[in-house]
Amino acid sequence: MKRSTSRRRTRSVPAELPAAESALLQDYALRAHRVLKLGAYSRIDFRRDVKGGFWCLEANSLPGMTATSLLPQAAKVAGIEFSELLERICRVQFAALSEHSILKGFCTMIYIRPLALRT
């Protein structure tokens, strides 16, 4: 678990929640992602009010993707290393784009190059 603090908040990855609340927020995040048609990945942020209710703060369609950003940190907690996360995102996006016949050649070109650079 990774924690960071500031004067006004404490953040832990993963969030320190009972399993039922965690599952509920995962469901809400997935629903928001699908309704907003956010593509291969997103980060949906929630805040908890003083009464214990959850509020969706924002849907981030292009969350930070450095190794220390929140999405890669959450993936790491789930057992997905940064390089694997990037590869999964590329595969999902490639599959979605390759459905459009006009983009098939372009998608193949941009997708093969990153895989060739892997060590």
C-alpha positions in Angstrom: 0.0 0.0 0.0 1.3 3.4 -0.9 0.3 6.5 1.1 0.8 10.2 0.5 -0.4 13.0 2.6 -1.0 16.7 2.3 -2.4 19.3 4.7 -6.0 18.5 3.6 -6.1 14.9 2.6 -4.6 11.4 2.9 -4.5 9.2 -0.2 -3.8 5.5 -0.1 -3.5 3.1 -3.0 -5.6 1.0 -2.8 -8.2 2.9 -0.8 -8.7 1.6 2.7 -12.3 0.5 2.4 -14.3 -2.5 3.4 -14.6 -5.0 0.6 -18.3 -4.2 0.0 -17.6 -0.5 -0.4 -14.7 -1.1 -2.7 -16.8 -3.4 -4.9 -19.6 -0.8 -5.0 -17.2 2.0 -6.1 -15.6 -0.3 -8.7 -19.1 -0.9 -10.1 -19.9 2.8 -10.1 -16.6 3.6 -11.8 -17.2 0.9 -14.5 -20.7 2.2 -15.1 -19.4 5.8 -15.5 -16.7 4.7 -17.9 -19.2 2.8 -20.1 -21.9 5.5 -20.1 -19.3 8.2 -21.0 -17.8 5.9 -23.6 -14.2 6.6 -22.4 -12.4 4.1 -24.6 -9.5 1.9 -23.5 -9.0 3.3 -20.0 -9.9 6.0 -17.6 -9.7 7.0 -13.9 -12.9 7.8 -12.1 -12.3 9.7 -8.9 -14.7 9.6 -5.9 -14.8 11.6 -2.6 -16.5 10.7 0.6 -18.5 13.2 2.5 -18.7 13.5 6.3 -21.8 11.4 6.4 -20.1 8.5 4.6 -21.7 9.0 1.2 -19.6 8.7 -2.0 -19.6 11.4 -4.7 -18.1 11.1 -8.2 -15.7 14.0 -8.4 -14.5 13.5 -12.0 -14.1 11.1 -14.9 -10.5 11.4 -16.2 -10.4 10.2 -19.8 -6.6 10.6 -20.0 -5.2 10.0 -16.5 -1.5 10.4 -15.9 0.6 7.5 -17.2 3.9 7.9 -15.6 5.1 5.0 -13.4 4.1 7.0 -10.3 0.7 8.2 -11.5 -2.5 6.9 -9.8 -3.7 4.5 -12.5 -0.3 2.7 -12.8 -0.2 2.6 -8.9 -3.6 0.9 -8.8 -2.6 -1.5 -11.5 0.5 -2.5 -9.6 -1.6 -3.2 -6.5 -3.7 -5.5 -8.8 -0.5 -7.3 -9.9 -0.1 -5.6 -13.2 3.3 -4.1 -13.9 3.6 -0.7 -15.7 4.9 -2.3 -19.0 2.0 -4.8 -19.0 -0.5 -2.1 -18.3 0.7 -0.1 -21.3 0.6 -3.2 -23.5 -3.0 -4.0 -22.4 -4.1 -0.4 -23.1 -2.5 -0.7 -26.6 -4.1 -4.0 -27.3 -7.6 -2.8 -26.3 -7.3 0.4 -28.3 -5.8 -1.4 -31.3 -8.7 -3.9 -31.3 -11.3 -1.0 -31.1 -9.6 1.0 -33.8 -9.0 -1.9 -36.1 -12.8 -2.4 -36.4 -12.8 0.7 -38.6 -11.6 -0.5 -42.0 -10.1 2.9 -43.0 -7.8 2.8 -40.0 -6.6 -0.9 -40.2 -3.2 -0.2 -41.9 -2.5 2.8 -39.7 -3.4 0.8 -36.5 -1.1 -2.0 -37.4 1.8 0.4 -38.1 1.4 2.3 -34.8 0.8 -0.8 -32.7 3.7 -3.0 -33.8 6.3 -0.4 -33.2 5.9 -0.2 -29.4 6.0 -3.9 -29.1 9.2 -4.1 -31.1 10.9 -1.7 -28.5 10.1 -3.9 -25.6 13.0 -5.5 -23.7 
